[in-house]
Amino acid sequence: MPGFAKISVIIPTFNREWALAGAVDSVLAQNGSDFELIVVDDGSTDRTEAVLAAYGGRIRVLRQSNGGVSAARNAGIAAARGCLIAFLDSDDRWLPEKLAVQKAFFDARPEALICQTEEIWVRNGVRVNPRRRHRKPSGDIFLPSLELCLVSPSAVMMRRNLFDQVGLFDETLPACEDYDLWLRVSCRFPVHLIDQPLIVKQGGHADQLSRMPGLDRFRIQSLHNLLEGDLLNPGQRAAAAATLGTKCRIYAAGCRKRGRVEEAEYYEDLAQGGQRSAADGL
């Protein structure tokens, strides 16, 4: 799609030939929106290149050595020409009106910087209902987001200039990179929810990052980084420090159970620091 696009859609992918065409097709089937589609091939070694070649000039393809999902998304952001950015994971799908609904939201709310939609969950081909703890709030979502990620990359649309204020995805995090970014966003800005399911999240497959063991160590790293910075107000700092302490103690207990004593001691010390930070923030 040559020329300027109002919306830049970014799909990062790595060895997802079995799912990628479905994701791309769901973007190309969008109704009534001016958009460009950028697919970032993060060093795939399967038939991803052939899958993408079949689309010709309808999509832009970037290829890079494998650097992880954050590096892939960041490369797409750097190449994007739109003033609105939307992401789609290569194993997810959009319903046809997804982009149009979110663009209309931004047209009506010029002060808004980010919004997401509701979603349909499918696991191993069967529709499932999210648990109560996964229900998405709207507006000031920072405090509930400390415990777990409540923003889905595939559901988000954001103004490009938001990245100028909060930074990009952290490429040092192999997972929970979205948790990290949404905390940096939500501690300063409302994250609006469009209460309409416009994406299909497909789970249950072996290569999901959310199935990686020990994910809390990456959330701990994110919280530690956040507390080292100056983005948080005193109440947010106390809540983040308390969450850090809790996660560190739980993770340390798991390390001790598995005989990783030195690692356990590191996280126990970090938990103590979290307790002191929480007290200082009150």
Phi, psi and omega in degrees: 000097187290160174083190183288139175238135178296323183239133171252122178258130184239122175246112171274143181210146175214112177051051179238040181303330182288339184241339193299317183299323178297320178294312180299314181300323181292333175283313182295341179270008181294144183268131162062034178229142175271112184214161167242149178244120178248120175253124180256110178274109187270058175078033181299147177243004177265211183268021181304317182301318179292321178301314183288326181299332182294342182271350177056224184280004180285345179225159171257134181243128172248137177237139180211163173295153184299117180231002181098166187294326179295314179298322179293313179297318180297323177296320178295319178298317181298327182272349187292145178252354184273161175267351172241139182240134174229143179247151172219122174289147190286355174255006179253173180222152173253147167282156192299336184263007188304306183295319182297319180295316181288323176297319177298323177299313181292325177298324182275342184232076184297341180276344183286143180249337184205142173214160173222165179250167169288171186215159174254130180259130175233125179237121182053039176083002183242132178290135179232158179261133177299149174290164181303322183292343180266359181295137186275125171277177179226144178096236180280098186251010187300309186298311177294337181283347179295323184287316180206162183287124181246014177235130179260127178306322182290344182262351190272146159225139182217154174287139185301325184291350176297325179295331178295334184265331185242351183088179183262187175292141182282112185282355175275350180263116178286344177206169182063019178294332177285318174308315182297312182294317184293331174293318178295329177284308192285344175287348182237333188224149175291143174251109187276145179249127168268113190280062182213123181286112185237005174227154174246114178266123183254123183235177177102349182273159193291335187264017176290134177298330181292348177266359179296134180291152175068033184299332185297338178294332177281326174294321177299315178300318180297314180296319179299315178299319181297319180289336178284342181269192185236027183277336192268143169279170185303319179294317178296321181297317180297317181294318179295319180294320178296319178295318177302314180300316180297312181296321179296317181295318179295316181293321179297320178299321177295322178296316180296321179300328182263009176080013180266074191293314182299318178296319179299317181296323178300312183286332174293319176296320179295325177296320178297319176297323177297320178297318179295320179295322179296317179294321180293331182280346182278000000 
